[in-house]
Amino acid sequence: MLYPAHFDIIQGLSQQPASISPKYFYDQRGSELFEEITRVPEYYPTRTEYAVMHAHGEAMAQAVRPCTTVVELGAGSCEKARTLCQLLQPERFVGVDISADFLCEGVARLAAAVPGLITHAVAGDITQAINLPADIPRARRLVFYPGSSIGNFDPAQAKELLSHMRALVDSDGALLIGVDLRKDVGVLEAAYDDAAGVTAAFNLNVLEHVNRLIGSDFAPGEWTHRAFFNDAQSRIEMHLEAREGACVRWPGGKREFAAGERIHTENSYKYTLPGFSALLASAGFSRAQAWTDERGWYAMVHARP
């Protein structure tokens, strides 16, 4: 059965060029593969973010306190939230993610690791307006969005998502967000096309997920992973490229792909700190401070309304 929520997949596949939203990467297998990506040598964002949080954790905690509730968007395994919750000692943690089963496993591990923490798992699409359970207090909330996932959205979409985050907090709340910064192109491209092929498997897995969601007949073996830096747009682009001509069918429709034709699956924008601060301000976060690693590759940014 094709649910209305998935009509955007068919719309994307019908466009020129074709596209699939990166939110569809994250079925159970996709979430597992992303966790593997974070451990490959070429993928610097996760370990660099951990290094920034380790080096500047106490300063971040001092800036954020007092904090009653941590709300992590795109929480996944909740591993990053563990460090933060141990630093801040909030009363509650709320994890929000599109992959419900993976999220519930992560929230359960977090609850076991941080005794006394009240935890909630909320299955939801963070690209839409975010509705939390009514019993989650609004006072002194911290929205936590690590992993530089804000880069997956084009500037207009990023502003809209940041505006959703702003709606989750009152004047006593704040945002703590991971931001990947511009750097050497070789470093960037290797991070999205690792030698072990984990990112390629992650990209191709979206076709399996789409097949289940809309009843299509993608054959992943007929496609190959492509990733490169678009300097004019300051973003990494990921695509799936048809090895040969292919016809993909789904109930009520189909799409012919020529050899070499691509499906655009992800962007990952790389920011400068002044540019990102301006984006935050446009979404209602007017006060921001940032901590970076020694190379200036990555930043954790704390912003208040």
C-alpha positions as CSV (number, residue, x, y, z in Angstrom):
1,M,0.0,0.0,0.0
2,L,1.3,3.5,-0.9
3,Y,0.8,5.9,1.9
4,P,0.3,9.6,1.1
5,A,3.4,10.4,3.2
6,H,5.5,8.7,0.6
7,F,4.2,10.5,-2.5
8,D,7.2,12.7,-2.2
9,I,9.4,9.8,-3.2
10,I,7.5,9.4,-6.5
11,Q,7.6,13.1,-7.0
12,G,11.4,13.1,-6.5
13,L,11.9,10.2,-8.9
14,S,9.8,11.9,-11.5
15,Q,11.8,15.1,-11.6
16,Q,14.7,16.0,-13.8
17,P,17.2,15.3,-12.3
18,A,15.7,12.6,-10.1
19,S,16.1,12.8,-6.3
20,I,15.4,10.9,-3.1
21,S,15.2,12.7,0.2
22,P,18.1,11.7,2.6
23,K,15.5,11.1,5.3
24,Y,14.9,7.8,3.6
25,F,18.4,6.6,4.3
26,Y,17.3,5.8,7.8
27,D,15.5,2.5,8.0
28,Q,16.9,0.0,10.5
29,R,19.7,-1.1,8.1
30,G,20.5,2.4,7.1
31,S,20.8,3.5,10.7
32,E,23.2,0.6,11.4
33,L,25.3,1.5,8.3
34,F,25.5,5.1,9.3
35,E,26.9,4.0,12.7
36,E,29.5,2.0,10.8
37,I,30.3,5.1,8.7
38,T,31.1,7.1,11.8
39,R,33.9,4.6,12.6
40,V,35.7,4.4,9.2
41,P,39.1,6.2,9.1
42,E,38.1,8.8,6.5
43,Y,35.0,10.0,8.2
44,Y,36.3,12.7,10.5
45,P,33.1,14.5,11.6
46,T,32.1,12.1,14.4
47,R,35.5,11.8,16.1
48,T,36.2,15.5,15.6
49,E,32.9,16.4,17.2
50,Y,33.7,14.1,20.1
51,A,37.1,15.7,20.5
52,V,35.5,19.2,20.6
53,M,33.0,18.1,23.2
54,H,35.7,16.5,25.3
55,A,38.0,19.5,25.1
56,H,35.3,22.1,25.7
57,G,32.6,20.1,27.5
58,E,32.8,21.9,30.8
59,A,32.7,25.3,29.0
60,M,29.6,24.1,27.0
61,A,28.0,22.9,30.2
62,Q,28.5,26.2,31.9
63,A,27.0,28.0,29.0
64,V,24.0,25.7,28.8
65,R,23.1,25.4,32.5
66,P,20.6,25.3,33.9
67,C,19.0,22.7,31.7
68,T,15.9,20.7,32.7
69,T,15.3,18.7,29.4
70,V,17.6,17.7,26.6
71,V,15.7,17.2,23.3
72,E,17.9,15.4,20.7
73,L,16.7,15.6,17.1
74,G,17.7,12.7,14.8
75,A,18.8,10.9,18.0
76,G,19.5,7.5,16.4
77,S,21.7,5.5,18.8
78,C,21.8,8.4,21.4
79,E,25.5,7.8,22.0
80,K,26.4,11.5,21.7
81,A,23.6,12.4,24.2
82,R,25.2,10.1,26.8
83,T,28.2,12.4,27.1
84,L,26.0,15.5,27.1
85,C,23.6,14.2,29.7
86,Q,26.4,13.1,32.0
87,L,27.8,16.6,31.8
88,L,24.5,18.5,32.3
89,Q,22.6,16.1,34.5
90,P,19.2,17.1,33.1
91,E,15.9,15.7,34.5
92,R,14.7,14.4,31.2
93,F,15.9,13.3,27.8
94,V,13.7,13.2,24.7
95,G,15.0,11.4,21.6
96,V,13.3,12.2,18.3
97,D,14.0,10.1,15.1
98,I,12.3,8.7,12.0
99,S,13.7,5.2,12.7
100,A,11.5,4.2,15.6
101,D,13.0,0.8,16.5
102,F,16.6,2.0,16.3
103,L,15.7,5.0,18.4
104,C,14.0,2.9,21.1
105,E,17.1,0.7,21.4
106,G,19.3,3.8,21.8
107,V,17.0,5.5,24.4
108,A,17.0,2.2,26.4
109,R,20.8,2.1,26.4
110,L,20.9,5.8,27.5
111,A,18.5,5.2,30.4
112,A,20.7,2.4,31.6
113,A,23.9,4.5,31.3
114,V,22.5,7.6,33.1
115,P,20.7,6.4,36.2
116,G,17.7,8.6,37.3
117,L,17.3,10.2,33.8
118,I,13.7,10.2,32.7
119,T,13.7,9.2,29.0
120,H,11.2,9.4,26.1
121,A,11.4,8.1,22.6
122,V,9.3,10.1,20.0
123,A,9.1,8.6,16.5
124,G,8.8,11.5,14.0
125,D,10.1,13.3,11.0
126,I,12.1,16.3,12.1
127,T,11.7,18.0,8.7
128,Q,8.1,18.6,9.7
129,A,6.8,20.6,12.6
130,I,7.9,18.8,15.7
131,N,5.2,17.9,18.3
132,L,6.5,16.6,21.6
133,P,4.2,14.9,24.2
134,A,2.2,17.4,26.3
135,D,3.9,16.2,29.5
136,I,7.4,17.4,28.4
137,P,8.1,20.6,30.3
138,R,9.0,23.6,28.2
139,A,11.1,25.3,30.8
140,R,14.9,25.3,30.3
141,R,14.9,23.0,27.3
142,L,18.1,22.4,25.3
143,V,17.6,21.2,21.7
144,F,20.6,19.1,20.8
145,Y,21.4,18.4,17.1
146,P,24.8,17.0,16.7
147,G,26.5,15.3,13.8
148,S,26.4,18.2,11.4
149,S,23.2,16.9,9.9
150,I,22.0,20.5,9.4
151,G,24.3,20.4,6.4
152,N,21.9,17.9,4.7
153,F,19.5,20.7,4.1
154,D,19.7,23.5,1.5
155,P,19.8,27.0,3.1
156,A,16.0,27.6,2.9
157,Q,15.3,24.1,4.3
158,A,17.9,24.7,7.0
159,K,16.3,27.9,8.1
160,E,13.0,26.2,8.3
161,L,14.4,23.4,10.4
162,L,16.1,25.8,12.7
163,S,12.8,27.7,13.0
164,H,11.1,24.4,14.1
165,M,13.9,24.1,16.7
166,R,13.3,27.7,17.9
167,A,9.6,26.8,18.3
168,L,10.6,24.1,20.8
169,V,12.2,26.4,23.2
170,D,11.2,29.5,25.2
171,S,13.4,32.4,26.0
172,D,15.1,30.4,28.7
173,G,16.0,27.6,26.3
174,A,18.8,27.1,23.8
175,L,20.2,25.1,20.9
176,L,23.5,23.1,20.8
177,I,24.3,22.1,17.2
178,G,27.2,20.5,15.3
179,V,28.4,22.2,12.2
180,D,30.9,20.9,9.7
181,L,33.2,23.7,8.4
182,R,34.9,24.2,5.0
183,K,38.2,22.5,4.6
184,D,40.5,20.7,2.0
185,V,38.5,19.1,-0.8
186,G,40.5,15.8,-0.6
187,V,39.5,15.4,3.1
188,L,35.9,16.2,2.3
189,E,35.5,13.8,-0.6
190,A,37.3,10.9,1.1
191,A,34.9,11.2,4.1
192,Y,31.9,10.5,1.8
193,D,33.6,7.8,-0.3
194,D,35.5,5.6,2.1
195,A,37.8,2.9,0.8
196,A,35.9,0.1,2.6
197,G,32.7,1.1,0.7
198,V,30.5,1.6,3.8
199,T,29.2,4.9,2.6
200,A,28.5,3.3,-0.8
201,A,26.5,0.6,0.9
202,F,24.6,3.2,2.9
203,N,23.7,5.2,-0.2
204,L,22.6,2.1,-2.1
205,N,20.5,0.9,0.8
206,V,18.1,3.7,0.2
207,L,16.9,1.9,-2.9
208,E,15.9,-1.1,-0.8
209,H,14.0,1.1,1.6
210,V,12.2,2.9,-1.2
211,N,11.3,-0.5,-2.7
212,R,9.5,-1.4,0.5
213,L,7.8,2.0,0.9
214,I,6.4,2.5,-2.6
215,G,6.6,-1.0,-4.1
216,S,9.2,-0.1,-6.6
217,D,11.6,-2.6,-8.2
218,F,15.0,-0.9,-7.9
219,A,17.9,-3.4,-8.4
220,P,20.7,-1.9,-6.2
221,G,23.3,-3.8,-8.2
222,E,22.5,-1.7,-11.3
223,W,23.6,1.5,-9.5
224,T,26.9,2.9,-8.2
225,H,27.8,5.4,-5.5
226,R,29.1,8.9,-6.5
227,A,30.3,11.6,-4.1
228,F,32.0,14.9,-4.9
229,F,32.4,18.5,-3.6
230,N,30.5,21.2,-5.4
231,D,32.6,24.3,-4.6
232,A,30.1,26.8,-5.9
233,Q,27.4,25.5,-3.5
234,S,29.9,24.7,-0.7
235,R,28.5,21.2,-0.4
236,I,29.3,17.5,-0.8
237,E,26.8,15.9,-3.1
238,M,26.0,12.2,-3.1
239,H,24.3,10.5,-6.1
240,L,23.4,7.0,-7.3
241,E,24.4,6.5,-11.0
242,A,22.9,4.0,-13.3
243,R,25.5,1.6,-14.6
244,E,23.4,0.8,-17.7
245,G,19.9,1.8,-18.9
246,A,17.3,0.9,-16.4
247,C,13.5,1.0,-16.1
248,V,12.2,1.3,-12.5
249,R,8.5,0.6,-11.9
250,W,6.1,1.2,-9.0
251,P,2.3,0.8,-8.7
252,G,0.9,3.3,-11.2
253,G,4.1,4.6,-12.6
254,K,7.7,4.1,-13.8
255,R,10.8,5.9,-14.7
256,E,13.4,5.2,-17.5
257,F,17.0,6.0,-16.6
258,A,19.8,6.2,-19.2
259,A,23.2,4.8,-18.5
260,G,25.1,7.3,-16.4
261,E,22.0,9.1,-15.3
262,R,21.9,10.0,-11.6
263,I,19.6,10.2,-8.6
264,H,20.6,12.9,-6.2
265,T,20.4,11.5,-2.7
266,E,22.1,13.9,-0.4
267,N,23.8,17.2,0.1
268,S,26.1,18.1,2.9
269,Y,26.7,21.8,3.1
270,K,30.0,23.0,4.7
271,Y,29.8,26.4,6.5
272,T,31.9,29.2,7.7
273,L,31.2,30.3,11.3
274,P,30.0,33.8,10.2
275,G,27.7,32.3,7.6
276,F,26.2,29.9,10.0
277,S,25.7,32.5,12.7
278,A,23.7,34.6,10.1
279,L,21.6,31.6,9.4
280,L,20.9,31.1,13.1
281,A,19.9,34.7,13.4
282,S,17.4,34.4,10.5
283,A,15.7,31.6,12.4
284,G,15.4,33.5,15.7
285,F,18.6,32.5,17.5
286,S,20.3,35.8,17.9
287,R,23.0,34.9,20.5
288,A,25.6,32.3,19.5
289,Q,29.0,31.1,20.6
290,A,31.2,28.4,19.1
291,W,33.9,25.9,20.1
292,T,36.1,24.3,17.4
293,D,38.9,21.8,17.2
294,E,42.5,22.9,16.7
295,R,42.3,22.6,12.9
296,G,39.1,24.5,12.6
297,W,37.4,21.6,10.9
298,Y,34.3,21.4,13.0
299,A,32.3,23.5,15.4
300,M,29.8,23.0,18.2
301,V,27.6,26.1,18.3
302,H,25.5,27.1,21.3
303,A,22.7,29.6,20.5
304,R,20.0,31.3,22.5
305,P,16.8,33.1,21.3
